[in-house]
Amino acid sequence: MTQDEHKEGFKGMANPSRYGIERVAYWLMRLSGLGLLAYFIGHIYETSNILRGRVGWNEFLELTQTTEGHIVLAIVIAMCVFHTVNGIRVMLGHGGVGVGKPARPDYPYDPASQNYRHKIGIYSAIILAAIAMMYGLAVMFGE
Amino acid sequence: MAQVSDVADNQYSRTKTLRIARYNPEKDSEKQFMEFSVPVEKWTTVLETILNVKQHQDHSVGVRYSCRQATCGSCGMIINGKPRLACFTKVSELDSDVVTVEPMNNFPIIRDLAVKFERLFDTHHKIKPYLDRDDTELESDAKEFLQSPEELEQYIQFANCIKCGLCNSACPTMATDSSFVGPQALAQAYRYVADSRDKGKDSRLKIIDESHGIWRCHFAGSCSQVCPKGVDPAMGIQLLRGYMLGFKS
């Protein structure tokens, strides 16, 4: 990528503010995907501590029993739920399911592919993620 | 009644600030903005304000335009942060005292607001934008290729593309991937795949079935939101992918 190409670059790709809820979902999908990847790597490292025996395992596990650890786990729950629900929506869309049918467009040209089904899917993913996160926080901090 | 309307129109007349991005790749190291005061009425388009600047204040502003009626696809640019056609965007609908115009993203800049379209035309050409079949309607004893209204409906929406490049400018994949085919070309691939007269479906699908082809689209939908002709490239791309995944025959 060079200046000559005048690419918008990562800053433009990651800017969720200009193109409605669909672009927000695109951004959250990438963010939650990267977050889950980071968690997955951390999880492998965490479980590898079993090789240090029971004491080593318990020592490391205590990290997740702190306030910060609970908040991180709650965010992981939210990312997991959003990525799953929105992923199902996107997979169906990728197969051409629920994206509308071709038809002669009429002004003001509202795109049929950005229809209410997909909007409901996006808002559902966000709401379910928020509910799951709050439930997780209630369980972890309610001990 | 006409007098009332005239009064209302006159009440709208005002001066707005037009910020134009200036950049000459042969001389400048970075983009700079110049501000101009321009008179606007409620029907004034952004293109008209730019032409006003060229006529009365600075004739060196570089801009490409032609038809002034959203048909030629020449005057695409970033207006207040979003890709739009300057001739199809009224200043009044922007609801802002400052109108900022910049060259479209993801296209090399020629000068100021004018960008190069070579890559868009290359990718458009790559997907074979014509009926691909051995016979032709042009032979003397041939009959025209008949098509029902229902068959026409399958692709006519996508035939409205004016190749303005706004979809490629809004696409988040185009923002980072220099080799991506882009929503314009992919939507046109669907336009011909869905045409009952076309026989080149398999070869066309093979062209876009590559690492920087259709699989790099992540259905962000920004292309469809900025299309000034209602083409809905996102729908075309997903339907095309439906063909490739076996959801459609």
Interface residues (C-beta under 8 A of the other chain):
Chain A: M1 D4 E5 H6 K7 E8 G9 F10 G12 M13 R18 Y19 G20 E22 R23 Y26 M29 V90 G93 H94 G95 G96 V97 V99 G100 P102 A103 R104 P105 D106 Y107 Y109 P111 A112 S113 Q114
Chain B: P25 G81 K82 P103 N105 N106 F107 P108 I109 V115 E153 Q154 Y155 I156 Q157 F158 N160 S169 A170 P172 T173 M174 A175 T176 S178 A194 H218 F219 A220 G221 S222 S224 Q225 V226 C227 P228 K229 G230 V231 D232 A234 M235 G236 Q238 L239 L240 R241 G242 Y243 L245 F247 K248
